[in-house]
Amino acid sequence: MGNTKELIRRPAYTGDDRCWPCTIANGILLTVGVGILTVTGRRTVAAAVAVVGAVAIWLRGYLVPYTPRFAPRLVAALPVDVGVHDDARERDAGSLSDADIADEEADAAPPSGETVVTALLEAGVVVPAGEELRLEESFRTEWRREMDHLRGRELEELAAEADALTDSSIDARVGRDWRGRPSTVRLVGDGSRGVSLDAVVAVAELAAARALEPRIDDERVRLAAGRPLRSLLERCPRCDRELTVSQSTCCGEVTPIGSTPAEKLRCPDCDVRLFTYD
């Protein structure tokens, strides 16, 4: 029985990594199927299908083959809020520098990407390496020191740090998953607009802002630099293991037919994404 369960189980879509769009979509399909069998008088078959289907969904995360490819779009199209938030797709897309969620009356617009890169070059934070940029070694060391300092902090502490750095119209708080457990640093702006950051992303950007203080005076530039600097990370802010660049897709990510998935900087040990390259 144990071997059978292991053959059926799909850890990538269950447990803490459960693909909830997959579970919801398959739950709906299973309910419809069981309902049809019931109203047509095949109650015994309906009961058997319900039990087998529920067990399969619990162990595998889904029942219908290839569900992870279509479930996210199907669930997103539902006319009701099914309560699936803070998925991994947006955790590396969000940044402490996101200003589109700030109040329209915020003091100033964020610096442009060109302004940020110019400031980093002039401050000696990054240096040219052929056609690319790399971190200057003394800054790399200081940034890692700051990440070491923040590593292991609770989400409440990271949210408090983020709240002190971001615009006054943005409220940084702890984001919670569907179970009510702390899961992200959530930045909420005007109305209900907001972005979620995985703790690893928050650590990287908070540490970058700290390490930049003696080099760059403009605090808006220091904050905006976190996102591009993440693309130059070599080791994970959480476990300090080497990061990898991969084109693999995950549940919830949709790649148009004929397109190549974007490259992603991720930690295979922590299973978190630090940056998605355009």
C-alpha positions, 0 to 999 in steps of 0.5 A: 500500500505504501509503494502504491501511495508513493507511485500515485503521489505528486509532491510538486502539487500537494502538501505545502506546495499544493496546486490549489487551482488544480485541486479546485478545478478537479474538485468541480469536475469530480462533483459534476461527474458524480452528480450526473451519475447520481441523477441517472440512477448509478448511485453505487458507481457515483459513490465509488467515483467520488471516493477514488476521485477524492483520494486521487486529488488529495494524493496527486493534487489533481485527477484529470491528466495535464491539469496543471497546464489549464487549471490556473486559467480555468480558476481565474475565469470563475465569476467568484473569488475562490480564495487562492491568493499569493501564488508563486507567480507574483512573489518574484514580480513584486518589489519594495519599490513598486509604486503603482499601488501607492496613493496617487498623491504620493510625494514623487514618482519612482526613478526610471530604470536608466536612473537606477542603473546609472546611479549604481554604476557611478557608485561602483555598486556594479561594474561592466563585464563585457556586455553585462554587469556584475556586482563589485566585490566589496558591495557583494560582501556587504550585501551578503552581510546584510542578508545574513543579518536579516536571514531568519527574521520572522515575517512580522519583522521583515514587514516592519522593516519594509513599512519603514522604507516604503512610501507612507501611503503603502502599508507593509504587512504580513500576507497570509495563505488560504490557511491563515498562516503567515506566508509573504510580506504584503504591500497594500496601497490605495484601495485593495491594490497590493503585491506580495513578496516571498520572504526571500525576496524581501530579505534580498531587497531590504538588505540591498537598501541597507548596503546601499546607504553609504554609497547612494544618498537618494533613498528612492534609488536605493529602494528601486535598486532592489529588483535589478540587483536581485538579478545578479544574485549568486547565492540564496538569501535564505540558505546561502546555496548556489542559485540556478537559472532555469526555464522550467515552468511551474503550476500557475504559469502559462506560456503561450504556444510556440513561446519559450518559457522565460529564464528564472533565477531560483534556489532549487533547495528552497524552491523559490524564484528570485527573479524572472528575466524578460 
